[in-house]
Amino acid sequence: MIKEIFTPLSDAVIAELNMGEMVHITGEIYTARDAAHARLAQMVTQGQKMPFDFEGSIVFYAGPSPAPDGKVMGSIGPTTAGRMDIFSPLLISHGLKAMIGKGLRSDTVRGEIKIHRGVYFAGVGGIAALMSQSIKAVETVAFEDLGTEAIRKLTVEKLPVIVAIDSKGNCIYER
């Protein structure tokens, strides 16, 4: 059975998610990769306002390809999450609770997810073309100079993911 969830995510919804569950996400999510994470971390340490509200938001570690004619977006697939692990503890401690990527997270990130009762979703690598079909609208919200690594707000419908680390710290990679 696939669980349907909607953004922004509430603490109650996050608490009900269990490691290994298949989930469809509908609503608005944000893309951010390495360069954007570095800037977000710098903004946090300098006390600056974030380009989007972390409360209930999901960050998708992805850099979409250009949209072909007639499409909202080109292929979009998950980036290896471990590349963001240097920045994630700081961002999680400042309110970010939900992330989408691929692969294992560090023990530190997993600990922060448990402490702050967040969730890490895994997107399945290799299905970037399929994932792009879930995207209904896109808008650049920050760091346009970063090109594909700019932060974009995506409106998604039934984006397929798996709960990889739940709010209790259970991790699918340790089965």
N, C-alpha and C positions, 0 to 999 in steps of 0.2 A: 504494500500500500504506500502511496506517495502522499506525504503531508503537504498541504498548501499553506504557505505563510505569506504575510503581506508586510511591506515596510510602511512606516518605520516600525522596527521590532520593539516590542515591549519586553520588560524583564520576565513577565509571566510566559510569553511565547518562547523566549530563549530557554527558560527553565524546563519547559516541556519537551525540548528537543533532545534526542538521545543518539549517542554515537552509533553510526551505521545506518541511520534512517535516510531514506531518499526524500528529498524536499524539492518543491517547486516554489520559487520566489517570484512574487509579483509586486511591482511598485517601483520606487526609485532607488538606485544604487550608484556608487561612485567608483570610477576607475582611478587607480594610483599605483605606480610602480616605483622603482628605486629612486630616481631623481626627484619625483614628487614627494616621496617619503622623507628624503633628506631635507627638503624645504619645509614640509609640515613639522618635522622635529625641530628645526631651527625656529620656526614660528612659535611653537609651544614654549621653548626655552626662553624666547624673547618676550613672552606674554602677549603675542599678537593674536588677533581674532582669526579663527580658522575660516577657510573659504567655503566651508559647509559645516553644518551642525553635526557633530559626532553622535549626538543622542539618537539612538535607534537606527543609525545609518549602517550600511554595509559597504565595505571597501573591497572592490574586486581587483586583485592584482592582475591587471591585463593592459595591454597596449593594442588597441584595435587597429586592424588594417583599414585602408581607405575604402569608402563605400563605392561599390560598383553602381553604374547607372540604375536608377529606380529602386535602390536599396537605402535603408537608413544607415547601415554600417556594413563593413566587410567582416571577414572572419574575426572572431574574438575568443581567445582561449586563455585559460589560467596560466600565469607565470609561476615559476618555482617560488613558493612562499618563503623559504629559508633566506632568500636574498633580502627580505624585508625585516628579518629577525633582529637586526641591529637597531632598528627604529621602533619596532612594534611595542616593546615594553613601555616606552615613554608614551606612545599614542594611546595604548590601552589604559594606562594609568590616568590619562586625561579624558577618558570617556568613550573611546572607540571600543565597541563590544563585538562586532561581527566582521569577519573577513572571509574572502573567497580566494583560494589559490590552488596550488597542487603541491603535494609532497609534505614530508614531515616538518614539524616546527621544533624549535629548540626547547629544552627543558624550561628555560626562563620564560619563553613566550607561553608555553603550556601552563606554567604556574600563574602567570598574570591572567590568563583566560579564566582559570579556576578562581582566583582571588576576586576578580571583578565580574565574575559570572557572565562571561561572554561565550562566543561560539566561533569555531573555525570550520568553514565549509570547504570541501574539496570539489573542484570542478574536474571532470575527467579530461586528461590531456588527449589531444587528437580529435576532439569533436568541436573545434572552433567554428566550423561552418554551421553546425547544428545549433550551437549556443547563440550565434548571431541571429537566428530566426526568432529568438525570444525577445530581441531588442526592438522596441516600437518607436523610440525617440532618443535623440542624443543632443547634449548641449555642453560645450566647453565652459567650465566654471572657474578654472585657475591654471596658471602656468602655461599659457598657450605657446610660449617660446620653447617648451619641451617637446613639441610635435606630438608623436604618438604617446609620449609619457605625460602629457597634460592631464589634469584632472577633468574628467567628463562625468556629467550626470546622465545616467542611462535610465530610461523608462523600460522596464522589462515585464514580460508576461510569461509566467511558468518557466523561469530559468532553472534548468535541472542541476542540482548539486547533491552532495552527500554530506551528512554531519560527520566531520572527521575528528573534531575534538568538541565534546559537549561542555556545558557549564560546570559539570562535576569533575572535569579533567580527564574523563575517559577518552582514550585515543585509538582510533581505528587502526593505526599503524602498529599497535602493540598487541594485536589479537593473537 
